[in-house]
Amino acid sequence: MSTRWRLDISYHGREFSGWAAQRGRRTVQGVLEHWITQVLRLDEPAALVCAGRTDAGVHARGQVAHLDLPTDWPEVDQLQRRLSRVLPRDVVVRRVAVAPADFDARFGAVWRRYVYRFDDSGAPDPLLADHVLAVRHPLDVEAMNAAAEPLIGLHDFAAFCKRREGATTIRTLLELRAVRHQGRVEFTVRADAFCHSMVRSLMGAMTTVGGGRRDAEWLRSVLATPHRANTVPVLPAHGLCLEEVGYPADDQLAARADRARSKRETSDE
């Protein structure tokens, strides 16, 4: 018998080669699995499943993962406290709790919300350099939001994704909107899931429009492109943060996971 646990996790992505464990590289999954195995003295290595496998350099404030452990394994209730003593400063497990029945951190999620942050002031705050992308030209928030409207909904986002063999690029984009906050531009991107590099490519397209180099008609033509569009830049990872993951009510978790699993097995950004 095993019990499924939910972990809520935050990390600073600069020194990580992304979430997913990779031989010879420092990753969020690798660090967490190592220390969970150590502090619980597990017979087998811990195996985490996350909501969104972030790329190298991407941050997370609201990452979610699940972990299956033998039922009644001793001292699991002390896992969060023990991890706080041994984990490096750039990753924090904020909460550990028994997961609802049928919870799946990846396939049970109904949406992931990312925020990309820009500074177009011409005098960016150096203390925020790890989290905010400084751009040289002022961004027109109204123009970007107007251009974003046709992208909302169910589309094939092949133009914004790095193609992976056998993986679909069809996604439902739920929100794509910029606001000015404390003198900076914060762009929220929320979807049922993301294909590889999709968020940073969308942001590259948005800033191309917001900086006046292209217009909304260009963006519509990009969306209609059935393959990766070379005219769309992929922005650096450090401006991007996974802020939140949404899940349905507990009695809908199993149905949601079954639907998501049948549609795709591809990784999320």
VEXDREN-697957 format. One line per 4 residues: number of its first residue (from 1); their letters; for each residue x, y, z of N, C-alpha, C. Coordinates in Angstrom, 1 decimal, padded with zeros to 4 digits, always signed. Example, Ala and Ser with C-alpha at 12.3 -4.5 7.8 and 13.67 -1.06 7.14 Angstrom:
# residues 2
1> as> +013.2/-005.7/+007.8/+012.3/-004.5/+007.8/+013.2/-003.3/+007.8 | +012.8/-002.2/+007.1/+013.7/-001.1/+007.1/+012.9/+000.0/+007.9
//
This chain:
# residues 269
1> mstr> +000.8/-001.2/+000.0/+000.0/+000.0/+000.0/+000.9/+001.3/+000.0 | +000.4/+002.3/-000.7/+001.1/+003.5/-000.7/+000.2/+004.7/-000.6 | +000.7/+005.8/-000.1/+000.0/+007.0/+000.0/+000.6/+008.1/-000.9 | -000.3/+008.9/-001.5/+000.2/+009.9/-002.4/+000.2/+011.3/-001.6
5> wrld> +001.4/+012.0/-001.7/+001.6/+013.2/-001.1/+001.7/+014.3/-002.1 | +001.1/+015.5/-001.8/+001.3/+016.7/-002.6/+002.3/+017.6/-002.0 | +003.2/+018.1/-002.9/+004.3/+019.1/-002.4/+004.1/+020.4/-003.2 | +004.1/+021.5/-002.5/+004.0/+022.8/-003.1/+005.4/+023.4/-003.0
9> isyh> +006.0/+023.8/-004.1/+007.4/+024.1/-004.3/+007.7/+025.4/-004.9 | +008.7/+026.1/-004.5/+009.2/+027.4/-005.1/+010.7/+027.2/-005.3 | +011.1/+027.8/-006.4/+012.6/+027.8/-006.7/+013.0/+029.0/-007.5 | +014.3/+029.3/-007.4/+015.0/+030.3/-008.2/+015.7/+029.5/-009.3
13> gref> +015.4/+029.7/-010.5/+015.8/+028.9/-011.6/+017.2/+029.1/-012.1 | +017.9/+030.2/-011.7/+019.2/+030.5/-012.3/+020.2/+029.4/-012.3 | +020.4/+028.7/-011.2/+021.4/+027.7/-011.1/+020.9/+026.3/-011.4 | +019.7/+026.2/-011.9/+019.2/+024.9/-012.3/+019.1/+024.7/-013.8
17> sgwa> +019.3/+023.4/-014.2/+019.2/+023.1/-015.6/+017.7/+022.6/-015.8 | +016.8/+023.4/-015.3/+015.4/+023.0/-015.4/+014.9/+022.1/-014.3 | +013.6/+021.7/-014.5/+013.1/+020.8/-013.5/+013.6/+019.4/-013.6 | +013.5/+018.8/-014.8/+013.7/+017.4/-015.0/+015.1/+016.9/-014.7
21> aqrg> +015.2/+015.7/-014.0/+016.5/+015.2/-013.7/+017.3/+014.8/-014.9 | +018.5/+015.2/-014.9/+019.4/+014.9/-016.1/+020.8/+014.5/-015.5 | +021.3/+013.5/-016.1/+022.6/+013.0/-015.6/+023.7/+014.1/-015.7 | +024.4/+014.3/-014.6/+025.5/+015.3/-014.7/+025.1/+016.7/-014.6
25> rrtv> +023.8/+017.0/-014.4/+023.3/+018.4/-014.3/+022.5/+018.6/-013.0 | +022.6/+019.8/-012.5/+021.9/+020.2/-011.3/+020.4/+020.6/-011.7 | +019.5/+019.8/-011.3/+018.1/+020.1/-011.6/+017.2/+020.1/-010.3 | +016.1/+020.8/-010.4/+015.2/+020.8/-009.2/+014.7/+019.4/-008.8
29> qgvl> +014.3/+018.6/-009.8/+013.9/+017.3/-009.5/+015.0/+016.5/-008.8 | +016.2/+016.6/-009.4/+017.3/+015.8/-008.9/+017.7/+016.2/-007.4 | +017.7/+017.5/-007.1/+018.0/+018.0/-005.8/+016.9/+017.5/-004.8 | +015.7/+017.7/-005.2/+014.6/+017.3/-004.3/+014.5/+015.8/-004.0
33> ehwi> +014.6/+015.0/-005.1/+014.6/+013.6/-004.9/+015.7/+013.0/-004.1 | +016.9/+013.6/-004.2/+018.1/+013.2/-003.4/+017.8/+013.4/-001.9 | +017.3/+014.7/-001.6/+017.2/+015.0/-000.2/+016.0/+014.3/+000.4 | +014.9/+014.1/-000.3/+013.8/+013.4/+000.2/+014.2/+011.9/+000.5
37> tqvl> +014.9/+011.3/-000.4/+015.4/+010.0/-000.2/+016.3/+009.9/+001.1 | +017.1/+010.9/+001.3/+018.0/+010.9/+002.4/+017.3/+011.1/+003.7 | +016.4/+012.2/+003.8/+015.9/+012.5/+005.1/+014.8/+011.5/+005.6 | +014.2/+010.8/+004.6/+013.2/+009.7/+005.0/+013.8/+008.3/+005.0
41> rlde> +015.1/+008.2/+004.6/+015.8/+006.9/+004.6/+015.0/+005.9/+003.8 | +014.6/+006.3/+002.6/+013.8/+005.4/+001.8/+014.6/+004.2/+001.2 | +013.9/+003.1/+001.1/+014.6/+001.9/+000.5/+014.8/+002.1/-001.0 | +013.9/+002.8/-001.7/+014.1/+003.1/-003.1/+014.1/+004.6/-003.3
45> paal> +014.8/+005.1/-004.3/+014.9/+006.6/-004.6/+013.5/+007.2/-004.7 | +013.3/+008.4/-004.2/+012.0/+009.1/-004.3/+011.8/+009.4/-005.8 | +010.6/+009.5/-006.2/+010.2/+009.8/-007.6/+009.1/+010.8/-007.6 | +009.4/+012.0/-008.0/+008.5/+013.1/-008.0/+007.9/+013.3/-009.4
49> vcag> +006.6/+013.6/-009.5/+005.9/+014.0/-010.7/+005.4/+015.4/-010.6 | +005.8/+016.3/-011.5/+005.4/+017.7/-011.3/+004.3/+018.2/-012.3 | +003.8/+019.4/-012.0/+002.7/+019.9/-012.9/+003.3/+020.5/-014.2 | +004.5/+021.0/-014.1/+005.0/+021.6/-015.3/+006.6/+021.6/-015.3
53> rtda> +007.1/+020.9/-016.2/+008.6/+020.7/-016.3/+009.3/+021.9/-016.8 | +009.6/+022.9/-016.0/+010.2/+024.1/-016.4/+011.5/+024.0/-017.0 | +011.9/+024.9/-018.0/+013.1/+024.8/-018.6/+014.3/+025.4/-017.8 | +015.5/+025.3/-018.2/+016.6/+025.8/-017.5/+016.5/+027.3/-017.3
57> gvha> +016.6/+027.8/-016.1/+016.6/+029.2/-015.8/+015.2/+029.8/-015.5 | +014.2/+029.0/-015.7/+012.8/+029.4/-015.4/+012.6/+029.3/-013.9 | +011.9/+030.3/-013.3/+011.6/+030.2/-011.9/+010.2/+029.6/-011.6 | +010.0/+029.3/-010.3/+008.6/+028.9/-009.9/+008.3/+029.4/-008.5
61> rgqv> +007.1/+029.9/-008.4/+006.6/+030.3/-007.1/+005.5/+029.3/-006.7 | +004.8/+028.6/-007.7/+003.7/+027.8/-007.4/+003.8/+026.4/-008.1 | +005.0/+025.8/-008.1/+005.1/+024.5/-008.7/+004.4/+023.5/-007.8 | +003.8/+022.4/-008.4/+003.2/+021.4/-007.6/+003.7/+020.0/-008.1
65> ahld> +004.0/+019.1/-007.1/+004.4/+017.8/-007.5/+003.8/+016.8/-006.6 | +003.8/+015.5/-007.0/+003.3/+014.5/-006.1/+004.3/+013.4/-005.9 | +004.2/+012.7/-004.9/+005.1/+011.6/-004.5/+004.4/+010.5/-003.8 | +004.6/+009.3/-004.2/+004.0/+008.1/-003.6/+005.0/+007.5/-002.6
69> lptd> +004.6/+007.3/-001.4/+005.4/+006.7/-000.4/+004.6/+005.5/+000.3 | +005.3/+004.5/+000.8/+004.7/+003.5/+001.5/+003.8/+004.0/+002.7 | +002.6/+003.5/+002.7/+001.6/+004.0/+003.8/+002.3/+003.7/+005.1 | +002.1/+004.7/+006.0/+002.6/+004.6/+007.4/+004.2/+004.6/+007.4
73> wpev> +004.8/+005.1/+006.4/+006.3/+005.3/+006.4/+006.6/+006.3/+007.5 | +007.5/+006.0/+008.4/+007.8/+006.8/+009.6/+008.3/+008.2/+009.2 | +007.7/+009.2/+010.0/+008.2/+010.6/+009.9/+007.9/+011.3/+008.6 | +007.0/+010.8/+007.8/+006.7/+011.6/+006.6/+006.0/+012.9/+007.0
77> dqlq> +005.3/+013.0/+008.1/+004.7/+014.2/+008.6/+005.7/+015.3/+008.9 | +007.0/+014.9/+009.1/+008.0/+015.9/+009.4/+008.9/+016.2/+008.1 | +008.4/+015.8/+006.9/+009.2/+016.0/+005.7/+009.4/+017.4/+005.4 | +008.4/+018.3/+005.5/+008.6/+019.7/+005.1/+009.6/+020.4/+006.1
81> rrls> +009.5/+020.1/+007.3/+010.4/+020.7/+008.3/+011.9/+020.2/+008.1 | +012.0/+018.9/+007.8/+013.4/+018.3/+007.7/+014.0/+018.9/+006.4 | +013.2/+019.0/+005.3/+013.8/+019.5/+004.1/+014.2/+020.9/+004.2 | +013.5/+021.7/+005.0/+013.9/+023.1/+005.2/+015.3/+023.3/+005.8
85> rvlp> +015.7/+022.2/+006.5/+017.1/+022.3/+007.1/+018.2/+021.9/+006.2 | +017.9/+021.1/+005.1/+019.0/+020.6/+004.3/+019.0/+021.1/+002.8 | +017.8/+021.6/+002.3/+017.8/+022.1/+001.0/+018.6/+023.3/+000.8 | +019.2/+023.5/-000.4/+019.9/+024.8/-000.7/+018.9/+025.9/-000.8
89> rdvv> +019.4/+027.1/-000.7/+018.6/+028.3/-000.6/+017.7/+028.6/-001.8 | +018.0/+028.0/-003.0/+017.3/+028.4/-004.1/+016.1/+027.4/-004.4 | +015.8/+026.6/-003.5/+014.6/+025.7/-003.6/+013.9/+025.5/-002.2 | +012.6/+025.7/-002.2/+011.9/+025.6/-000.9/+010.6/+024.7/-001.1
93> vrrv> +010.4/+023.7/-000.3/+009.2/+023.0/-000.2/+008.3/+023.7/+000.8 | +007.3/+024.4/+000.3/+006.4/+025.2/+001.2/+005.4/+024.4/+001.9 | +005.0/+023.3/+001.4/+003.9/+022.5/+002.0/+004.0/+021.1/+001.6 | +003.7/+020.2/+002.5/+003.6/+018.7/+002.2/+002.3/+018.3/+002.8
97> avap> +001.5/+017.6/+002.0/+000.2/+017.2/+002.6/-000.3/+015.9/+001.8 | -001.1/+015.1/+002.5/-001.7/+014.0/+001.9/-002.6/+014.5/+000.7 | -002.4/+013.9/-000.4/-003.2/+014.4/-001.6/-004.6/+013.7/-001.6 | -005.5/+014.4/-002.2/-006.9/+013.8/-002.4/-006.8/+012.5/-003.2
101> adfd> -007.8/+011.7/-003.1/-007.8/+010.5/-003.9/-007.8/+010.9/-005.4 | -007.1/+010.2/-006.2/-007.0/+010.4/-007.6/-006.2/+011.6/-008.1 | -005.5/+012.2/-007.1/-004.7/+013.4/-007.5/-003.5/+013.0/-008.3 | -003.3/+013.8/-009.4/-002.1/+013.6/-010.2/-001.6/+015.0/-010.5
105> arfg> -000.4/+015.4/-010.1/+000.1/+016.7/-010.2/+000.1/+017.2/-011.6 | +000.5/+016.3/-012.6/+000.6/+016.6/-014.0/-000.7/+016.6/-014.7 | -001.3/+015.4/-014.8/-002.5/+015.2/-015.6/-003.7/+015.7/-015.0 | -003.7/+015.9/-013.7/-004.9/+016.4/-013.0/-005.1/+018.0/-013.1
109> avwr> -004.0/+018.7/-013.5/-004.1/+020.1/-013.6/-005.0/+020.6/-014.8 | -005.8/+021.6/-014.5/-006.7/+022.1/-015.5/-006.0/+023.4/-016.2 | -005.1/+024.0/-015.5/-004.4/+025.1/-016.1/-003.1/+025.4/-015.3 | -002.2/+026.0/-016.0/-000.9/+026.5/-015.4/-000.8/+028.0/-015.8
113> ryvy> -000.5/+028.8/-014.8/-000.4/+030.2/-014.9/+001.1/+030.7/-014.8 | +001.6/+031.3/-015.8/+003.0/+031.8/-015.8/+002.9/+033.4/-015.9 | +003.9/+034.0/-015.4/+004.0/+035.5/-015.6/+005.4/+035.8/-016.1 | +005.5/+036.6/-017.1/+006.8/+037.1/-017.7/+006.8/+038.6/-017.3
117> rfdd> +008.0/+039.0/-016.8/+008.1/+040.4/-016.3/+009.2/+041.1/-017.1 | +008.8/+042.3/-017.5/+009.7/+043.2/-018.3/+009.9/+044.5/-017.6 | +011.1/+045.1/-017.9/+011.3/+046.5/-017.5/+011.7/+047.3/-018.8 | +010.9/+048.2/-019.2/+011.1/+049.0/-020.4/+011.4/+050.5/-020.0
121> sgap> +011.9/+050.7/-018.7/+012.1/+052.1/-018.2/+013.3/+052.7/-018.8 | +014.3/+051.9/-019.2/+015.6/+052.4/-019.6/+016.6/+052.5/-018.4 | +016.1/+052.3/-017.2/+016.9/+052.3/-016.0/+016.4/+051.1/-015.1 | +016.7/+049.9/-015.5/+016.1/+048.7/-014.7/+016.8/+048.6/-013.3
125> dpll> +016.1/+048.1/-012.4/+016.5/+047.9/-011.1/+017.5/+046.7/-011.1 | +018.8/+046.8/-010.7/+019.7/+045.7/-010.8/+019.4/+044.6/-009.8 | +018.7/+044.9/-008.7/+018.3/+043.9/-007.7/+017.3/+042.9/-008.3 | +016.6/+043.3/-009.4/+015.6/+042.4/-010.0/+016.1/+041.8/-011.3
129> adhv> +017.4/+041.9/-011.5/+017.9/+041.4/-012.8/+017.7/+039.9/-013.1 | +017.6/+039.1/-012.0/+017.4/+037.7/-012.1/+016.0/+037.3/-012.5 | +015.1/+038.3/-012.4/+013.7/+038.0/-012.5/+012.9/+038.8/-013.6 | +013.5/+039.8/-014.0/+012.9/+040.8/-014.9/+013.8/+041.0/-016.1
133> lavr> +013.2/+040.9/-017.3/+014.0/+041.1/-018.6/+013.9/+042.6/-018.9 | +015.1/+043.3/-019.0/+015.1/+044.6/-019.4/+015.1/+044.7/-021.0 | +014.2/+045.5/-021.5/+014.1/+045.7/-022.9/+014.4/+047.2/-023.3 | +015.0/+047.4/-024.4/+015.5/+048.7/-024.8/+014.4/+049.7/-025.3
137> hpld> +013.3/+049.2/-025.8/+012.2/+050.0/-026.3/+011.0/+050.0/-025.4 | +010.3/+051.1/-025.3/+009.0/+051.1/-024.5/+008.0/+050.1/-025.1 | +007.3/+049.5/-024.3/+006.3/+048.5/-024.7/+004.9/+049.1/-024.7 | +004.1/+049.0/-025.7/+002.8/+049.5/-025.8/+001.8/+048.4/-025.3
141> veam> +001.4/+048.5/-024.1/+000.6/+047.5/-023.4/-000.8/+047.3/-024.2 | -001.4/+048.4/-024.6/-002.7/+048.3/-025.3/-002.5/+047.6/-026.6 | -001.5/+047.8/-027.3/-001.3/+047.2/-028.6/-001.0/+045.7/-028.4 | -000.3/+045.3/-027.4/+000.0/+043.9/-027.1/-001.3/+043.2/-026.7
145> naaa> -002.1/+043.8/-025.9/-003.4/+043.2/-025.5/-004.3/+043.0/-026.6 | -004.4/+044.0/-027.5/-005.3/+043.9/-028.7/-004.8/+042.8/-029.6 | -003.5/+042.7/-029.8/-002.9/+041.6/-030.7/-003.1/+040.3/-030.1 | -003.2/+040.2/-028.8/-003.3/+038.9/-028.1/-004.6/+038.2/-028.2
149> epli> -005.7/+039.0/-028.4/-007.1/+038.5/-028.3/-007.3/+037.3/-029.3 | -006.9/+037.4/-030.6/-007.1/+036.3/-031.5/-006.4/+035.0/-031.1 | -005.5/+035.0/-030.2/-004.7/+033.8/-029.8/-005.5/+033.1/-028.6 | -006.4/+033.7/-028.0/-007.2/+033.1/-026.9/-008.0/+032.0/-027.5
153> glhd> -008.1/+030.9/-026.8/-008.9/+029.7/-027.2/-008.1/+028.5/-027.7 | -008.8/+027.6/-028.3/-008.1/+026.4/-028.8/-007.5/+026.6/-030.1 | -006.2/+026.4/-030.2/-005.4/+026.6/-031.5/-004.3/+025.6/-031.6 | -003.8/+025.5/-032.8/-002.5/+024.8/-033.0/-001.4/+025.8/-032.8
157> faaf> -000.6/+025.7/-031.8/+000.5/+026.7/-031.5/+001.8/+026.2/-032.1 | +001.8/+025.5/-033.2/+003.0/+025.0/-033.7/+004.0/+026.1/-034.0 | +003.6/+027.3/-034.4/+004.5/+028.4/-034.7/+005.3/+028.8/-033.5 | +004.8/+028.5/-032.3/+005.5/+029.0/-031.1/+006.1/+027.9/-030.3
161> ckrr> +006.2/+026.7/-030.9/+006.7/+025.5/-030.1/+007.9/+024.9/-030.9 | +008.8/+024.3/-030.1/+009.8/+023.4/-030.6/+009.2/+022.1/-030.8 | +009.2/+021.6/-032.1/+008.5/+020.4/-032.4/+009.2/+019.2/-031.7 | +008.4/+018.3/-031.2/+008.9/+017.0/-030.6/+008.1/+015.9/-031.3
165> egat> +008.8/+014.9/-031.7/+008.2/+013.8/-032.4/+007.1/+013.2/-031.7 | +005.9/+013.1/-032.3/+004.7/+012.5/-031.8/+004.0/+013.3/-030.8 | +004.4/+014.6/-030.5/+003.8/+015.5/-029.5/+002.9/+016.5/-030.2 | +001.7/+016.7/-029.7/+000.7/+017.6/-030.2/+001.1/+019.1/-029.8
169> tirt> +000.8/+020.0/-030.7/+001.0/+021.4/-030.3/-000.3/+022.2/-030.2 | -001.4/+021.4/-030.1/-002.7/+022.0/-029.9/-002.9/+022.3/-028.4 | -003.2/+023.5/-028.1/-003.4/+023.9/-026.7/-004.6/+024.8/-026.6 | -005.2/+025.0/-025.4/-006.2/+026.0/-025.1/-005.6/+027.1/-024.3
173> llel> -005.5/+028.2/-024.9/-004.9/+029.4/-024.2/-006.1/+030.1/-023.5 | -006.0/+030.2/-022.2/-007.1/+030.8/-021.5/-006.9/+032.3/-021.2 | -005.7/+032.7/-021.1/-005.4/+034.1/-020.7/-004.1/+034.5/-021.3 | -004.1/+035.7/-021.9/-002.8/+036.3/-022.4/-003.0/+037.8/-022.3
177> ravr> -002.5/+038.4/-021.2/-002.8/+039.8/-021.0/-001.6/+040.4/-020.2 | -001.3/+041.7/-020.6/-000.3/+042.5/-020.0/-000.9/+043.6/-019.1 | -000.2/+043.9/-018.0/-000.6/+045.1/-017.2/+000.7/+045.8/-016.8 | +000.6/+047.0/-016.5/+001.7/+047.8/-015.9/+001.6/+047.7/-014.4
181> hqgr> +002.7/+047.3/-013.7/+002.7/+047.2/-012.3/+004.0/+047.7/-011.7 | +003.9/+048.7/-010.9/+005.1/+049.4/-010.3/+006.1/+049.7/-011.4 | +005.6/+050.2/-012.5/+006.5/+050.7/-013.5/+007.0/+049.7/-014.5 | +006.7/+048.4/-014.2/+007.1/+047.3/-015.1/+005.9/+046.7/-015.8
185> veft> +006.2/+045.9/-016.8/+005.1/+045.2/-017.5/+005.1/+043.7/-017.1 | +003.9/+043.3/-016.6/+003.8/+041.9/-016.3/+002.8/+041.2/-017.2 | +003.2/+040.2/-017.9/+002.4/+039.5/-018.9/+002.0/+038.1/-018.3 | +000.7/+038.0/-018.1/+000.2/+036.7/-017.6/-000.2/+035.8/-018.8
189> vrad> +000.3/+034.5/-018.7/-000.1/+033.5/-019.7/-000.6/+032.3/-019.0 | -001.9/+031.9/-019.3/-002.5/+030.8/-018.6/-003.1/+029.9/-019.7 | -002.9/+028.6/-019.6/-003.4/+027.6/-020.5/-003.6/+026.3/-019.9 | -004.3/+025.4/-020.6/-004.4/+024.0/-020.0/-003.1/+023.3/-019.9
193> afch> -002.2/+023.6/-020.9/-000.8/+023.1/-020.8/+000.0/+023.9/-021.9 | +001.3/+023.7/-021.8/+002.2/+024.4/-022.8/+003.1/+023.4/-023.4 | +003.3/+023.6/-024.7/+004.4/+022.8/-025.4/+005.7/+023.5/-025.2 | +006.8/+022.8/-025.6/+008.1/+023.2/-025.3/+008.4/+024.6/-025.9
197> smvr> +008.9/+025.6/-025.1/+009.3/+026.9/-025.5/+008.1/+027.8/-025.8 | +006.9/+027.4/-025.6/+005.7/+028.1/-026.1/+005.5/+029.5/-025.4 | +005.7/+029.5/-024.1/+005.5/+030.7/-023.3/+006.5/+031.8/-023.8 | +007.8/+031.4/-023.8/+008.8/+032.4/-024.2/+008.7/+032.8/-025.6
201> slmg> +008.2/+032.0/-026.5/+008.0/+032.4/-027.9/+006.8/+033.3/-028.0 | +005.7/+033.1/-027.2/+004.6/+034.0/-027.2/+005.1/+035.4/-026.7 | +005.9/+035.4/-025.7/+006.4/+036.7/-025.2/+007.3/+037.4/-026.2 | +008.1/+036.6/-027.0/+008.9/+037.2/-028.1/+008.0/+037.8/-029.1
205> amtt> +006.9/+037.2/-029.4/+005.9/+037.8/-030.4/+005.3/+039.0/-029.8 | +004.9/+038.9/-028.6/+004.2/+040.1/-027.9/+005.1/+041.3/-027.9 | +006.4/+041.1/-027.5/+007.3/+042.3/-027.5/+007.6/+042.8/-028.8 | +007.6/+041.9/-029.8/+007.8/+042.4/-031.2/+006.7/+043.4/-031.6
209> vggg> +005.5/+043.0/-031.2/+004.3/+043.9/-031.5/+004.4/+045.1/-030.6 | +004.6/+044.9/-029.3/+004.6/+046.0/-028.3/+005.7/+047.0/-028.6 | +006.8/+046.6/-029.2/+007.9/+047.5/-029.5/+007.7/+048.2/-030.8 | +006.6/+047.9/-031.5/+006.3/+048.6/-032.8/+007.0/+048.0/-034.0
213> rrda> +007.7/+046.9/-033.9/+008.4/+046.3/-035.1/+007.4/+045.5/-036.0 | +006.3/+045.0/-035.4/+005.3/+044.3/-036.2/+004.0/+044.7/-035.7 | +002.9/+044.3/-036.4/+001.6/+044.6/-036.0/+000.7/+043.4/-035.8 | -000.5/+043.6/-035.4/-001.4/+042.5/-035.0/-001.7/+041.6/-036.2
217> ewlr> -001.7/+042.1/-037.4/-001.9/+041.2/-038.6/-000.8/+040.2/-038.7 | +000.4/+040.7/-038.5/+001.6/+039.8/-038.5/+001.4/+038.6/-037.5 | +000.9/+039.0/-036.3/+000.8/+037.9/-035.3/-000.3/+036.9/-035.7 | -001.4/+037.4/-036.3/-002.4/+036.4/-036.8/-001.8/+035.5/-037.9
221> svla> -001.0/+036.0/-038.7/-000.4/+035.2/-039.8/+000.6/+034.2/-039.2 | +001.3/+034.6/-038.1/+002.2/+033.6/-037.4/+001.4/+032.5/-036.8 | +000.3/+032.8/-036.2/-000.6/+031.8/-035.6/-001.0/+030.7/-036.6 | -001.2/+031.2/-037.8/-001.7/+030.3/-038.9/-000.6/+029.4/-039.5
225> tphr> +000.7/+029.7/-039.1/+001.8/+029.0/-039.6/+001.9/+027.6/-039.0 | +001.9/+026.5/-039.9/+001.9/+025.1/-039.3/+003.2/+024.6/-038.8 | +004.2/+025.4/-038.7/+005.5/+025.0/-038.2/+006.2/+026.1/-037.4 | +007.3/+025.8/-036.8/+007.9/+026.8/-036.0/+008.3/+028.0/-036.8
229> antv> +007.9/+029.2/-036.3/+008.1/+030.4/-037.1/+009.4/+031.1/-036.7 | +010.3/+031.2/-037.7/+011.7/+031.7/-037.5/+011.6/+033.2/-037.1 | +010.5/+033.9/-037.4/+010.4/+035.3/-037.2/+010.1/+035.6/-035.7 | +009.8/+034.6/-035.0/+009.4/+034.8/-033.5/+010.6/+034.5/-032.6
233> pvlp> +011.1/+035.5/-031.9/+012.2/+035.2/-031.0/+011.7/+034.5/-029.7 | +012.6/+033.7/-029.2/+012.4/+033.0/-027.9/+013.1/+033.8/-026.8 | +012.4/+034.4/-025.9/+013.0/+035.3/-024.9/+013.7/+034.5/-023.9 | +014.7/+035.1/-023.2/+015.4/+034.5/-022.1/+014.5/+033.9/-021.0
237> ahgl> +015.1/+032.9/-020.3/+014.3/+032.2/-019.3/+014.1/+033.0/-018.0 | +015.0/+033.9/-017.7/+015.0/+034.4/-016.3/+013.8/+035.3/-016.1 | +013.1/+035.8/-017.1/+011.9/+036.7/-016.9/+010.7/+035.9/-016.6 | +010.7/+034.6/-016.7/+009.5/+033.8/-016.6/+009.4/+033.0/-015.3
241> clee> +008.2/+033.0/-014.7/+007.9/+032.3/-013.4/+006.6/+031.6/-013.5 | +006.6/+030.3/-013.1/+005.4/+029.5/-012.9/+004.8/+030.0/-011.6 | +003.7/+030.7/-011.7/+003.1/+031.3/-010.5/+002.0/+030.4/-009.8 | +001.3/+029.6/-010.6/+000.2/+028.9/-010.0/-000.3/+027.7/-010.9
245> vgyp> -000.8/+026.7/-010.3/-001.4/+025.6/-011.0/-002.8/+025.3/-010.5 | -003.8/+025.2/-011.4/-005.1/+025.0/-011.0/-005.6/+023.6/-011.1 | -006.4/+023.1/-010.2/-006.9/+021.7/-010.2/-008.4/+021.8/-010.0 | -009.1/+020.8/-010.5/-010.6/+020.7/-010.3/-011.0/+020.3/-008.9
249> addq> -012.3/+020.2/-008.6/-012.7/+019.7/-007.3/-012.3/+018.2/-007.2 | -012.1/+017.8/-006.0/-011.6/+016.4/-005.7/-012.4/+015.4/-006.5 | -013.7/+015.5/-006.6/-014.5/+014.4/-007.2/-014.4/+014.4/-008.7 | -013.6/+015.4/-009.3/-013.4/+015.5/-010.7/-012.0/+015.2/-011.1
253> laar> -011.1/+014.9/-010.1/-009.7/+014.7/-010.4/-009.4/+013.5/-011.3 | -010.1/+012.4/-011.1/-009.9/+011.2/-011.9/-010.3/+011.4/-013.3 | -011.4/+012.0/-013.5/-011.9/+012.2/-014.9/-011.0/+013.2/-015.6 | -010.5/+014.2/-015.0/-009.6/+015.2/-015.6/-008.3/+014.5/-016.0
257> adra> -007.7/+013.7/-015.1/-006.5/+013.0/-015.4/-006.6/+012.1/-016.6 | -007.7/+011.4/-016.6/-008.0/+010.4/-017.7/-008.0/+011.2/-019.1 | -008.8/+012.3/-019.1/-008.9/+013.1/-020.3/-007.5/+013.6/-020.8 | -006.8/+014.2/-019.8/-005.5/+014.8/-020.2/-004.5/+013.7/-020.7
261> rskr> -004.5/+012.6/-020.0/-003.6/+011.5/-020.4/-003.9/+011.0/-021.7 | -005.1/+010.9/-022.1/-005.5/+010.4/-023.4/-005.1/+011.3/-024.5 | -005.0/+012.6/-024.2/-004.8/+013.6/-025.3/-003.3/+013.8/-025.6 | -002.4/+013.7/-024.5/-001.0/+014.0/-024.7/-000.2/+013.4/-023.6
265> etsd> +001.0/+013.1/-024.0/+002.0/+012.7/-023.0/+003.2/+013.6/-023.0 | +003.1/+014.7/-023.8/+004.2/+015.6/-023.9/+004.5/+016.4/-022.7 | +005.7/+016.9/-022.5/+006.1/+017.7/-021.4/+005.6/+019.1/-021.5 | +005.4/+019.8/-020.3/+005.0/+021.2/-020.2/+006.2/+022.0/-020.0
269> e> +006.0/+023.3/-020.4/+007.1/+024.3/-020.1/+007.1/+024.7/-018.7
//
